[in-house]
């Protein structure tokens, strides 16, 4: 929820000044807590999908772990169709994922290079 709110405030017409930094900090805190194991599960849960989705956005947002990001994106692409076909995602979850993706496309990491070097 917090990632969606920061991404949304960052893409607004008049964005909150610290929204990019707040988004970065939330993703960093999330990634520190998570240790997503990539395996080929036959039953892939929405919660696991969302955790990996946010981990990918942490890596994309910070411009790190390119090989792991590629592996995770491939996994997400493979599992998305089955989860959508079984109506596992709520409409709200899909909209939040859309907003987070649009934020990543609209504000690539190159725009924030100086803000994230600490």
ZIMOFEN-V485462 format. One record per pair of residues at least 6 apart in sequence whose C-alpha atoms are under 8 Angstrom apart, sorted by the first residue. I is the first residue (numbers start at 0). J is the second residue. D is the distance in whole Angstrom. If there is no record, write none. Layout:
((I | J | D) (I | J | D))
//
This chain:
((1 | 25 | 7) (2 | 22 | 6) (2 | 25 | 7) (2 | 26 | 7) (2 | 99 | 7) (3 | 95 | 6) (3 | 96 | 8) (3 | 98 | 7) (3 | 99 | 6) (5 | 18 | 6) (5 | 19 | 7) (5 | 21 | 7) (5 | 22 | 5) (6 | 18 | 7) (6 | 19 | 8) (6 | 22 | 7) (6 | 98 | 7) (6 | 99 | 6) (6 | 102 | 6) (7 | 98 | 6) (7 | 99 | 8) (7 | 102 | 7) (8 | 14 | 6) (8 | 15 | 6) (8 | 18 | 6) (9 | 15 | 6) (9 | 18 | 5) (9 | 19 | 6) (9 | 102 | 7) (10 | 102 | 6) (10 | 105 | 8) (19 | 111 | 8) (20 | 114 | 7) (20 | 115 | 8) (23 | 57 | 7) (23 | 60 | 7) (23 | 61 | 8) (23 | 115 | 8) (26 | 53 | 7) (26 | 54 | 8) (26 | 56 | 8) (26 | 57 | 5) (27 | 57 | 6) (29 | 53 | 8) (29 | 54 | 8) (30 | 53 | 8) (30 | 54 | 6) (30 | 57 | 7) (33 | 50 | 8) (33 | 54 | 8) (35 | 50 | 7) (35 | 51 | 7) (37 | 71 | 7) (43 | 78 | 7) (43 | 82 | 8) (45 | 82 | 7) (45 | 87 | 7) (45 | 88 | 7) (48 | 75 | 7) (48 | 78 | 8) (51 | 71 | 7) (51 | 75 | 8) (52 | 75 | 7) (55 | 68 | 6) (55 | 71 | 7) (55 | 72 | 7) (56 | 103 | 8) (58 | 64 | 6) (58 | 65 | 8) (58 | 68 | 7) (59 | 68 | 8) (59 | 103 | 8) (59 | 108 | 7) (60 | 103 | 7) (60 | 107 | 7) (60 | 108 | 5) (61 | 108 | 6) (61 | 115 | 7) (62 | 108 | 6) (82 | 88 | 7))
//
